[in-house]
Amino acid sequence: MEFCLAKTNEEVMMMKTSLSQFMLRTGIYSGSNSRAMVPNLFQGLGAKRVVLFSDRGLEKAGVVQKVAEIFQLTGHGNGPELVGQYLDIAQDAESRCINDAVRYAREVGADSLLAVGGGSVLDTVKGVKYALHKGLSDIKEAIPGGLLYESFPKANFIPIPHIAIPTTAGTGSEVSPIAVIFNEEIQMKSNIIHPFINADMAVLDPDLTVGLPPAITAFTGFDALTHAIEAFVSPTATVLTDAQAFHAIRLIEKNLAVAVADGTNLAARMDLLHSSLMGITAFSFALNAIPVHNLAHAYGALFRIPHGLANAVFLPVVMEYVPDLYLPKVYELAAALNVDAKDDTPKTALAKVVDKIRLLQHKVGLPADFAEYNISEEQLQLTIPAVMKDPAALSFPMPKELIAAIGQKVVPLTVN
């Protein structure tokens, strides 16, 4: 079954001369043990009282301590002080966690924010930053309808020193102008888009990712791959976003299976951190048709499926069901994925690309469906309105028949 929803080639060509914007505002410091630079970077930003935000899993893994202990080397009075740690951050950047973290930051008199973790931690701290800047006590006040989009010049610089250290190579949230926040009351993943909500500095230290379990390495890598592919085929892609997306896809194809098989391979880990950053940069500034993310947001909110895993399952299925979105750039996509398709028809080339993605999915141990979540027929029906009302549906609405068909492909139902 195929659904033809893409723009025509003429419309795509017109987009090349339309107004676009591209901003990579975050300073990026990469390399083994680069975390040692954090106190000096904060000092350069004028920070005095820093709070470290992370989660209990990273505390248990010793990552929090590896970062916190650096501040003991700065010397009393000669650098920024680490005045507290907030570690009760849950999956999906829940709004209640953001509100608790905001209260904590105010209680300890913090003037600066250090985020150490995966996408949930990084997005939580973006929410904290925005709430502190706007004087909010409940982040939900900022996004009552599920989407807040503020652009420059109306959106102003946020003068709160902010450094992010990603411990997964997936969301790229350390540099993106998007914060995805889970609203528990309406069971929706809400979005704040603001050009200054991302970190002032991102520190990419592969040493802090070596303990990441293979499964999390795999599905966070597929999150980055999905960002890059959806950016690359976007109707509003530009040469700038294409450059970031294309190389991100190449790096992930080359390094993801390596890092899953050997988590201590620092070179592969470093390449994946860079590909994550490039993937989200392309995604953020080519943001338009994102059906994979649309589905992943809805299923993630309803069934608490990790975002990267949801993207991994949906990516090849959506590419099959909405081929016209991918066909205009299928040969470039094939090249990025190291697929020989130069002598094939566009549809044959796309089939090879999908096969390659499924092969990578299998090679890194990811499932092809959501069987482990035991989703019932009744629950599956709830996904249709959830997908249709998700903010990601604004630019690329999908008919209920398409949503249902994709759902039946990824949710194996048991016949009693």
Order of alpha helices (4+ residues) and beta strands (2+ residues): alpha-beta-alpha-beta-alpha-alpha-beta-alpha-beta-alpha-beta-beta-beta-beta-beta-alpha-alpha-alpha-alpha-alpha-alpha-alpha-alpha-alpha
